[in-house]
Each structure stands twice: as structure tokens, then as C-alpha cells.
């Protein structure tokens, strides 16, 4: 683990695929794209590589992936879910938000309206699909809030 990476944040939180959004307080962002702004700590790196190379097992309290599952092919997302589980502490949370393809959605939500080719949408997900993958990865409790425009799925490690 890179020395000093976690010394400045009270809660060990990682926001994967952070893009140009301002990061919540205490989060370290990870995105494959270079950032043009300096809103928070963001590491330019592949999300799965970051977790494997920079995060110790059982070291994180929260991993967020907001509008990110659709940027992973299904097999890679399954691997990501398993790695996230191993990096979370007991009671740690993996929180995801995404466009649900079982609902009416705009074309840009299905294919992506990204200006950088490496972040195009490569998969489609439903709440049930994500919950099934997270359960198979070993998460103990999975909650789905599908009353929002973009559903939120929260998975907790036992």
C-alpha cells in the first residue's frame, strides 16, 4: 500500500469513476481519465487496478460507484465486486447508482454521452442483475432503492 495515502482522511472512502464531479468530503477519487480540475484527491488509474494495488484487505469503510457499472463489461464488474468485498472492513458498504435498462431511458443514458472514448457505456444493468452479482460476490445485505430516477443499490459486508 502506498505510504501516506490514507493518512489525511478520517474515514477510508473511495469513489470509483469519479470523473470531474466534486468529491464528497473524505473521499479519494479514482478515474481512468486525467482530471482538468483539482476538486479533491483523485488518482488517475483504472478502478480495479487501484483497488488491487493500492488498498489493503479489510481497509475501506465505503466504496461508491455512481454511474459506473455501465462502464464495465459484465465479467469485469463481477471481478470488481469481489475485489471490493475483500477491501471493505466488516460492515463496509459498496454503494452503486446507474441507469436501469429495464426502464425507459434516454439514448445517452444507454450508450453514454461521454466525450472520451474510454468511458463509453459497454454494458446494461437492472437492479436485479446487480443484486445477483453482489450476492454471488459474497455481500451479506443488499438493499435496492428503485424509487429514484437512477436506482441506488447498497451492498454491505458481513
Secondary structure, 3 states (H helix, E strand, C coil): CCCCCCCCCCCCEEEECCCCCCCCCCEEEEECCCCCCCCCEEEECCHHHHHHHHCCCCCEEEEEEECCHHHCCHHHHHHHHHHHHHHEEEEEEEEEEECECCCCCCHHHHHCCCCCHHHCCCCCECHHHHHHHHHHHCCCEEEEECCCCCEEEEEECC
